Amino acid sequence: MRNAPTILHLDMDAFYAQAEQASKPSLRGKAVVVGGLGPRGVVATASYEARVFGVHSAMPMGQARRLAPNAAYLVPRFSFYRSISEQVMGLLRALSPLVEPLSLDEAFVDLEAGEAAWDSESARLAGIRLRADIRRVTGLTGSVGLAASKMLAKIASEEAKPDGLVLIEPGTERALLGPMSVRTLPGVGPATGDHLRRAGITTVDELAEAGEDELVRLVGKAHGHGLYAMALARDDRPVVAERETKSVSVEDTYDVDIHDRTRVELEVRRLAERCVSRLRGAGLSGRTIVLKVRRYDFSTLTRSETLRGPTDDPTVVREAAARLLDSVDTTGGVRLLGVGVSGLADFTQEDLFAQAVGEGRDEERAEGGGEETVPAAAPVVEEAVPAAHRWRPGHDVRHAEFGPGWVQGSGLGRVTVRFETPESEPGRVRTFRVDDPELESSDPLPLVRRPGDGAAIAAAGSGAENPGVSAGNS
């Protein structure tokens, strides 16, 4: 580990929801939830206004609607988010050649490698400038953590949320981590946390006091060694530039073991849909579907199936995951489930026979009743998709008379559109027939920095943000 806090972790604040608020003036300051809106949809991101009501990522969308019935519910626009992410990643690469993206909205940066920082003060100033540049270029906010290791930088950025900066001084790590919950550490989910709690271990200090041998006995060799090292604030992992993504996966650890087989099947379906959402967000597809099951006794099973070609079709991934689950005995209870896709590519190989005989397969999929059933990369001819299914909440449209806007909702043969742009005032709402010939889908408009942002940035750079040079401030 280094002796200066020159590893930076950036995490954009409620990225998808914040991007939607920035592009839609009528939603600024309002509760916004982005995710799958079908009957099995889950929340991808919730704005901080929605989080006040208890809405959070990975929550079933039906539960979110009950908690925040008046929020705006939108489907993701991944191409739009990618365009913003590319701008942010460009700013990071201007700081250092060592930038390790973790997702569209999160990355590590080795400031020392780019000579952007060499001690605490220069690192703090680099973090302040980065946040100001992100606000200037995109109009969005991000939280920054600075520390001598990747683990601590990520913990610092979490402490900084929302819209803040926290720097952990080398030598203060143990004192900072000690009173924190074991759940703060990477890889400690609800099940492991509960297992440790039953052993009388709830804080990082208590992890360290338990000792390595006891942790290995409690949670296994690999996990035990890792936990003990993290409890002592040891992490010498380097920042790896532009590492090649080998797989995309999601997993959930459950507070209480799941014994009901139907519930297990439902969870696997949801995980498959989340995995595909993440896969599409990265602009990827994959050939091999992987199912991970950790049972009540901590034994972990993996099953995989390799397809004929790469896919990002949620139906294909769901069905493959369900077939893999058929080969796993879950009668004793399940504490963790995961679905992943490997053998990645940046294209999809559709069913050539189906394409040869026409678009029937795609029409059938579009008729299925939810936007999540329509594969983003499928070669669907526009006329083959029923008009009602083209108008998804949040997506961009243009009307021949009223100009650009976005879909607020649709149903019963009607589509409601709010006409506004990122730089306009909140716009008016109008309703049209779903087959109105003057209404068409359009590409997202770019974000434009609004007047006054420069003053806000100057205020932030002058110290108004309280950048937290002492550990734990936010």
Residue pairs with C-beta under 8 A, 6 or more apart in sequence:
1 148
1 149
1 170
1 234
1 235
1 236
2 112
2 148
2 149
2 170
3 148
3 170
4 112
4 117
4 118
4 119
4 120
4 123
4 148
4 170
5 120
5 123
5 146
5 147
5 148
5 153
5 167
5 168
5 169
5 170
6 110
6 111
6 112
6 117
6 118
6 119
6 123
6 146
6 148
7 108
7 109
7 110
7 111
7 146
7 147
7 148
7 149
7 150
7 152
7 153
7 239
8 95
8 108
8 109
8 110
8 111
8 123
8 126
8 127
8 130
8 144
8 145
8 146
8 153
9 106
9 107
9 108
9 109
9 144
9 145
9 146
9 147
9 150
9 153
9 154
9 156
9 157
10 88
10 92
10 106
10 107
10 109
10 130
10 142
10 143
10 144
10 157
11 105
11 106
11 142
11 143
11 145
11 154
11 157
11 158
11 161
12 18
12 88
12 105
12 106
12 134
12 140
12 141
12 142
12 143
13 48
13 140
13 141
13 142
13 143
13 161
13 162
13 163
14 45
14 46
14 47
14 48
14 51
14 162
15 45
15 81
15 104
15 105
15 140
16 34
16 44
16 45
16 76
16 81
16 105
17 32
17 33
17 34
17 45
17 46
17 47
17 50
18 47
18 140
18 141
19 80
19 81
19 84
19 140
19 447
20 27
20 32
20 34
20 72
20 74
20 77
20 394
21 27
21 28
21 29
21 30
21 32
21 47
22 28
22 138
22 139
22 140
22 422
22 447
23 80
23 406
23 422
23 444
23 445
23 447
24 406
24 418
24 420
24 422
25 420
25 421
25 422
25 424
25 425
25 426
25 427
26 418
26 420
26 426
26 427
27 72
29 49
30 47
30 49
30 71
30 72
31 46
31 47
31 49
31 50
31 52
31 53
31 55
31 68
31 70
31 71
31 72
32 46
32 47
32 49
32 50
32 71
32 72
32 74
33 43
33 45
33 46
33 47
33 50
33 55
33 61
33 64
33 68
33 71
33 72
33 73
33 74
34 43
34 44
34 45
34 46
34 74
34 75
34 76
34 394
35 41
35 42
35 43
35 44
35 45
35 61
35 64
35 73
35 75
35 76
36 42
36 44
36 61
36 75
36 273
36 277
36 370
36 371
36 372
37 61
37 73
37 75
37 370
37 371
37 372
37 392
37 393
38 61
38 369
38 370
38 371
38 372
38 373
39 62
39 370
40 60
40 266
40 269
40 270
40 273
40 370
40 372
41 60
41 61
41 273
41 370
41 372
42 58
42 59
42 60
42 61
42 270
42 273
42 274
43 55
43 56
43 57
43 58
43 59
43 60
43 61
43 64
44 57
44 76
44 277
45 57
46 55
46 56
46 57
46 59
46 64
46 71
48 162
49 71
50 64
50 68
50 71
53 67
53 68
53 71
54 67
54 68
55 64
55 67
55 68
55 71
58 252
58 274
60 270
61 73
64 71
64 73
65 71
65 73
72 393
72 394
73 393
74 393
74 394
75 371
75 392
75 393
75 394
75 395
76 277
76 281
76 394
77 394
77 395
77 396
77 444
78 280
78 281
78 283
78 376
79 443
79 444
80 444
81 104
81 105
81 281
82 104
82 281
82 283
83 444
83 446
84 138
84 140
84 447
85 104
85 105
87 137
87 138
88 105
88 134
88 137
88 138
88 142
89 99
89 101
89 107
91 130
91 133
91 134
91 137
92 99
92 107
92 109
92 130
93 99
95 109
95 111
95 114
95 116
95 126
95 130
96 109
96 110
96 111
96 112
96 113
96 114
96 116
97 113
97 114
97 241
98 109
98 110
98 113
98 114
98 238
98 239
98 240
98 241
99 107
99 108
99 109
99 110
99 239
99 241
99 242
100 107
100 108
100 109
100 239
100 240
100 241
100 242
100 243
101 107
101 242
102 108
103 278
103 281
103 282
104 281
104 282
105 142
108 150
108 153
108 154
108 239
109 239
110 238
110 239
111 117
111 122
111 123
111 126
112 118
113 239
116 122
116 126
117 123
117 125
117 126
120 167
120 169
120 469
123 146
123 167
124 146
124 165
124 167
124 467
124 469
127 144
127 146
127 165
127 167
127 467
128 165
128 460
128 461
128 465
128 467
129 461
130 142
130 144
131 141
131 142
131 144
131 165
131 460
131 465
132 457
132 460
132 461
134 140
134 141
134 142
135 141
135 453
135 456
135 457
135 460
136 449
136 453
136 454
136 457
137 449
138 447
138 449
139 422
139 447
139 448
139 449
139 450
139 453
140 447
141 162
141 163
142 163
143 157
143 158
143 160
143 161
143 162
143 163
143 164
143 165
144 156
144 157
144 160
144 164
144 165
144 166
145 152
145 153
145 154
145 155
145 156
145 157
145 158
145 159
145 160
145 165
145 166
145 167
145 168
146 153
146 156
146 165
146 166
146 167
146 168
147 153
147 155
147 156
147 167
147 168
147 170
147 173
148 168
148 170
148 173
149 173
149 233
149 234
149 235
149 236
149 237
150 235
150 237
150 239
151 185
151 186
151 230
151 233
151 235
151 237
152 168
152 173
152 177
152 233
152 235
153 168
154 186
155 168
155 177
155 180
155 184
156 166
156 167
156 168
156 471
157 166
158 184
159 166
159 468
159 472
159 474
160 166
160 468
160 474
161 474
163 465
164 465
164 466
164 467
164 468
164 474
165 465
165 467
165 468
166 467
166 468
166 471
166 472
166 473
166 474
167 467
167 468
167 469
167 471
168 176
168 471
168 472
169 469
169 470
169 471
172 470
172 471
173 233
173 471
174 208
174 232
174 233
175 471
176 471
176 472
177 184
177 204
177 205
177 231
177 233
178 203
178 204
178 205
178 208
179 203
179 204
179 205
180 203
180 204
181 193
181 202
181 203
181 204
182 188
182 192
182 193
182 196
182 201
182 202
182 203
182 204
182 206
182 207
183 189
183 190
183 193
184 204
185 204
185 207
185 227
185 230
185 231
186 230
187 223
187 226
187 227
188 196
188 227
189 253
189 336
190 253
190 254
190 255
191 253
191 254
191 255
191 294
191 335
191 336
192 219
192 223
192 253
194 255
195 218
195 219
196 202
196 207
196 218
196 219
199 210
199 218
200 206
201 207
201 210
201 218
204 230
204 231
205 231
207 215
207 227
207 228
207 230
207 231
208 228
208 231
208 232
210 218
211 228
212 224
212 225
212 228
215 223
215 224
215 225
215 227
215 228
216 224
216 225
217 224
218 224
219 227
219 298
220 298
229 235
245 282
245 284
245 344
246 342
246 344
247 286
247 290
247 340
247 341
247 342
247 344
248 275
248 278
248 279
248 282
248 284
248 286
248 340
248 341
248 342
248 344
249 275
249 290
249 292
249 338
249 339
249 340
249 341
250 271
250 274
250 275
250 278
250 338
250 339
250 340
251 271
251 292
251 336
251 337
251 338
251 339
252 267
252 271
252 336
252 337
252 338
253 294
253 335
253 336
254 334
254 335
254 336
254 337
257 296
257 333
257 334
257 335
258 264
258 267
258 330
258 333
258 334
258 335
258 337
259 330
259 331
259 332
259 333
259 334
261 330
261 331
264 325
264 330
264 334
264 337
265 322
265 325
267 337
268 291
268 321
268 322
268 325
268 337
268 339
269 318
269 321
269 322
271 321
271 337
271 338
271 339
272 314
272 317
272 318
272 321
272 339
273 314
273 317
273 318
273 372
274 339
275 317
275 339
275 340
275 341
276 312
276 313
276 314
276 317
276 341
279 285
279 286
279 312
279 341
280 312
280 376
280 377
283 346
284 312
284 344
284 345
284 346
285 310
285 311
285 312
285 341
285 344
285 345
285 346
285 347
285 348
285 377
286 310
286 311
286 312
286 341
286 342
286 343
286 344
286 345
287 306
287 307
287 308
287 309
287 310
287 311
287 342
287 343
287 345
288 304
288 305
288 306
288 307
288 341
288 342
288 343
289 304
289 305
289 306
289 307
289 317
289 320
289 321
289 324
289 339
289 340
289 341
290 302
290 303
290 304
290 324
290 338
290 339
290 340
290 341
290 342
291 302
291 303
291 304
291 321
291 324
291 325
291 328
291 337
291 338
291 339
292 300
292 301
292 302
292 336
292 337
292 338
292 339
292 340
293 300
293 301
293 302
293 303
293 325
293 328
293 330
293 334
293 336
293 337
293 338
294 300
294 301
294 334
294 335
294 336
294 337
295 301
295 330
295 332
295 333
295 334
295 335
296 332
296 333
296 334
296 335
297 332
298 335
300 336
301 328
303 324
303 325
303 327
303 328
304 324
304 342
305 320
305 323
305 324
306 343
307 316
307 320
308 349
309 348
309 349
310 343
310 344
310 345
310 347
310 348
310 349
311 317
311 348
311 349
312 348
312 375
312 376
312 377
313 348
313 375
313 378
314 372
314 373
314 375
315 365
315 373
315 375
317 339
317 341
321 339
347 377
348 375
348 377
348 378
350 378
350 379
351 361
354 360
354 361
354 362
355 379
359 379
359 380
359 381
359 384
362 378
362 379
362 380
362 384
362 385
363 380
363 384
363 385
365 373
365 374
365 375
365 378
366 373
366 374
366 380
366 384
366 385
366 386
366 389
367 386
367 389
368 374
371 389
371 392
374 380
374 385
374 389
382 390
387 434
387 435
388 410
388 411
388 413
388 415
388 434
390 434
390 441
391 397
391 407
391 410
391 415
391 434
392 407
392 410
393 407
393 408
393 409
393 410
394 406
394 407
395 406
395 407
395 441
396 404
396 405
396 406
396 441
396 442
396 443
396 444
396 445
397 404
397 405
397 406
397 407
397 417
397 439
397 440
397 441
397 442
398 404
398 405
398 439
398 440
398 441
398 442
399 405
399 417
399 419
399 430
399 432
399 436
399 438
399 439
399 440
400 438
400 439
401 438
402 417
402 419
402 430
403 419
404 419
404 421
404 442
404 445
405 417
405 418
405 419
405 420
405 427
406 417
406 418
406 420
407 415
407 416
407 417
408 416
408 417
408 418
408 429
409 415
409 416
410 416
410 434
413 433
413 434
414 431
414 432
414 433
414 434
415 431
415 432
415 433
415 434
415 436
415 439
416 429
416 430
416 431
417 429
417 430
417 431
417 432
417 439
418 426
418 427
418 428
418 429
419 427
419 428
419 429
419 430
420 426
420 427
421 427
421 445
422 445
422 446
422 447
422 448
423 448
423 450
432 438
432 439
466 473
466 474
468 474
